[in-house]
Amino acid sequence: MNNSILIKIENQVAYITLNRPDVFNSFNREMALLLQSILDDCEHNNEVRSIVITGNGKAFCAGQDLKEVTSPELNPGFKKILEEHYNPIITRIRSIHKPIIGAVNGVAAGAGANIALSCDLVVASNKASFIQAFSKIGLIPDSGGTFFLPRLIGFQKATALMMLGDKVTAEEAKELGMIFKVISSESFNEEVEKLAVKLANMPSKALGLIKELLNKSITNTLEQQLELEGKLQIEAALSEDYTEGVNAFMEKRKPIFKGK
């Protein structure tokens, strides 16, 4: 049985835990394909309304397991690693119409850092750090790093981090605008759970539409974005959650959203 990733569903939240702590949760082929499968399951499971991705042990994820790429009998080659392992993970994280929290509990390096940055909300333990480690071994950032990082922190700072490969602490990442917030390691799991449950109890239909809009805003013109806002606002207004939200407001009670 492959237990390189653990999955737990509780209170409408799917907790996905990268579970190869002996190698800092670095990815091999088996683990990458399993994460894709788990994300697919979460997308289609109506009992899941928010998703958390985190790591077991001291690391969030150290990226690619170099043992796999340096062993002739194990090495699938970089073309296959990117096209079959990492790219499908990133596109799934961005396309799933449910909020995904990157809960960075420790070091996030290489592809591990960029998987975290592709999530909708990124929170980090005060003991966490982010490293664009690729240049240290003569590689270039992948897994969407050259797409997300300059959009999050600006072209100049992204260039420096990618070329120099310097470590960024959680506090520095927050100051740069790379992540949403920093949480004390003592209360990290508890605070992540609170955030995930809060999202799961919100009108998740609308949250998914917000995600779609933000994705498209990166490449749309203003006119295209305004048109899409109009189209998706009509879709949101036809939802059960909108009806419940308005009724609850009028009746002065707390709404009970169902994500429909």
C-alpha positions in Angstrom: 0.0 0.0 0.0 1.3 3.5 -0.9 1.1 5.8 2.1 3.4 8.5 0.7 0.3 10.8 1.0 -2.3 10.7 3.7 -5.9 11.8 3.2 -8.4 12.6 5.9 -11.9 14.2 5.3 -13.4 15.9 8.3 -16.0 18.7 8.7 -16.2 19.0 4.9 -12.4 19.6 4.7 -10.0 17.3 2.9 -6.6 17.2 4.6 -3.9 16.0 2.3 -0.6 15.3 4.0 2.6 14.7 2.1 4.1 11.8 3.9 7.7 11.0 3.1 9.3 12.7 6.1 12.6 10.7 5.8 13.3 12.5 2.5 11.6 15.8 3.5 8.4 14.9 1.6 10.2 15.0 -1.7 8.3 13.6 -4.7 9.0 10.5 -6.7 6.8 9.3 -9.5 4.5 7.2 -7.4 3.8 10.1 -5.0 3.2 12.6 -7.7 0.7 10.4 -9.5 -1.1 9.7 -6.2 -1.4 13.4 -5.4 -3.1 13.9 -8.8 -5.5 11.1 -8.1 -6.4 12.4 -4.6 -7.0 15.9 -6.0 -9.3 14.4 -8.6 -11.2 12.6 -5.9 -11.5 15.8 -3.8 -12.8 17.7 -6.8 -15.6 15.3 -7.4 -16.5 14.6 -3.8 -19.5 16.7 -2.8 -18.6 16.2 0.9 -15.3 18.1 0.3 -15.7 21.9 0.2 -12.2 23.0 1.1 -8.8 21.4 0.8 -5.6 21.6 2.8 -2.2 20.5 1.5 0.5 20.2 4.2 3.5 18.0 5.1 4.4 15.5 7.7 7.5 16.2 9.8 10.0 19.1 9.6 9.4 19.9 5.9 6.5 20.8 3.7 8.1 19.5 0.6 11.7 19.5 -0.7 10.6 19.2 -4.3 11.9 16.4 -6.5 13.6 13.3 -4.9 17.0 13.6 -6.5 17.6 9.9 -5.9 15.0 9.2 -8.5 16.7 11.4 -11.2 20.2 10.3 -10.4 19.4 6.5 -10.5 19.5 5.2 -14.1 16.9 2.5 -13.4 14.5 4.9 -11.7 15.0 8.1 -13.6 11.9 8.9 -15.8 13.6 11.9 -17.4 12.8 15.6 -16.9 10.3 15.7 -19.8 8.2 13.0 -18.2 8.7 14.4 -14.7 7.4 17.8 -15.7 4.7 16.8 -18.1 3.4 13.8 -16.1 4.3 14.6 -12.5 4.3 18.4 -11.6 2.4 20.2 -14.4 -0.7 18.1 -13.8 -0.5 18.8 -10.1 -0.3 22.6 -10.6 -3.1 22.7 -13.2 -5.4 20.7 -10.9 -4.7 23.0 -7.9 -5.6 26.0 -10.1 -8.7 24.5 -11.8 -10.5 22.8 -8.9 -13.5 25.0 -8.0 -12.8 24.7 -4.3 -10.5 26.8 -2.1 -7.1 25.1 -1.5 -4.9 26.1 1.4 -1.2 25.5 1.2 -0.3 24.9 4.9 3.5 25.2 4.8 4.7 23.6 8.1 8.4 23.6 7.3 10.9 24.1 4.5 9.3 24.4 1.0 12.0 24.1 -1.6 12.1 23.8 -5.4 8.9 22.3 -6.8 7.7 22.1 -3.2 7.8 25.9 -2.9 6.0 26.4 -6.2 3.3 23.8 -5.4 2.6 25.8 -2.2 2.5 29.1 -4.1 0.0 27.8 -6.6 -2.6 27.3 -3.8 -5.3 29.8 -3.2 -4.3 30.8 0.3 -0.8 30.1 1.6 -0.2 30.1 5.3 3.1 29.2 6.9 4.5 28.2 10.3 6.9 30.7 11.8 9.5 27.9 11.4 8.8 27.5 7.6 11.0 28.8 4.8 10.9 29.0 1.0 13.8 28.3 -1.3 13.9 28.5 -5.1 16.7 26.0 -5.0 16.9 25.2 -8.7 19.8 27.5 -9.6 22.0 25.9 -6.9 22.2 22.7 -9.0 22.1 24.3 -12.5 18.4 24.0 -13.1 15.6 26.6 -13.8 12.4 27.0 -11.7 9.5 24.8 -12.8 6.1 23.8 -11.5 4.8 27.3 -12.3 7.4 29.1 -10.3 8.2 31.6 -13.1 4.5 32.2 -13.5 3.3 32.7 -9.9 6.3 34.2 -8.1 6.7 37.4 -10.2 3.0 38.0 -10.1 3.0 37.7 -6.3 6.1 39.7 -5.4 7.2 41.6 -8.6 9.6 40.9 -11.4 12.7 42.2 -9.7 12.4 40.4 -6.4 11.4 37.2 -8.1 14.4 37.4 -10.4 16.7 37.8 -7.4 15.2 34.9 -5.5 15.3 32.6 -8.5 18.8 33.4 -9.6 20.4 33.6 -6.1 18.4 30.7 -4.6 18.4 32.5 -1.2 16.2 31.2 1.6 13.2 33.3 2.5 11.8 33.0 6.0 8.1 32.8 6.6 8.0 36.4 8.0 10.0 37.6 5.0 7.6 35.8 2.6 4.7 37.6 4.3 6.3 41.0 4.0 7.1 40.3 0.3 3.4 39.4 -0.4 4.3 35.8 -1.2 2.0 34.3 1.4 -1.2 35.2 3.2 -0.1 34.9 6.9 2.3 33.4 9.4 1.1 31.3 12.2 3.0 30.2 15.4 4.2 26.6 15.1 2.5 25.9 18.5 -1.0 26.6 17.1 -0.3 25.9 13.5 -2.6 22.9 13.0 -5.4 24.4 15.0 -5.3 27.7 13.1 -5.1 25.9 9.7 -8.2 23.8 10.7 -10.1 26.9 11.7 -9.4 28.6 8.4 -10.2 25.5 6.4 -13.5 24.9 8.2 -14.4 28.6 7.8 -14.0 28.2 4.0 -15.9 25.0 4.0 -18.9 26.6 5.6 -18.9 29.6 3.2 -20.8 29.7 -0.1 -18.3 27.5 -1.9 -20.0 27.8 -5.2 -19.2 31.5 -5.2 -15.6 30.8 -3.9 -15.1 28.5 -6.9 -16.3 31.3 -9.3 -14.0 33.8 -7.6 -11.1 31.4 -8.2 -12.1 31.1 -11.9 -12.2 34.9 -12.2 -8.8 35.4 -10.5 -7.3 32.8 -12.8 -8.6 34.5 -15.9 -7.7 38.0 -14.7 -4.0 37.2 -15.2 -4.4 37.2 -19.0 -7.7 38.9 -19.6 -8.2 42.5 -20.8 -10.3 44.8 -18.6 -13.2 44.4 -21.0 -12.9 40.6 -21.0 -12.8 40.5 -17.2 -15.9 42.8 -16.9 -17.7 40.5 -19.3 -16.7 37.4 -17.4 -17.7 39.0 -14.0 -21.1 39.7 -15.5 -21.5 36.1 -16.7 -20.4 34.5 -13.4 -22.3 36.9 -11.3 -25.5 35.8 -13.0 -24.4 32.2 -12.3 -23.8 33.0 -8.6 -27.2 34.7 -8.3 -28.9 31.6 -9.5 -27.3 29.5 -6.8 -29.0 28.1 -3.7 -26.4 29.7 -1.6 -27.3 33.2 -2.8 -30.9 32.6 -2.0 -30.0 31.3 1.4 -27.6 34.3 2.0 -30.3 36.9 1.2 -33.0 35.1 3.2 -30.7 34.8 6.2 -29.8 38.5 6.0 -33.5 39.4 5.8 -34.4 37.1 8.7 -31.4 38.3 10.8 -30.0 34.8 11.2 -26.8 33.0 10.4 -26.8 31.5 6.8 -26.4 27.8 6.3 -24.6 27.4 3.0 -24.5 24.1 1.0 -22.1 24.9 -1.8 -24.9 24.7 -4.4 
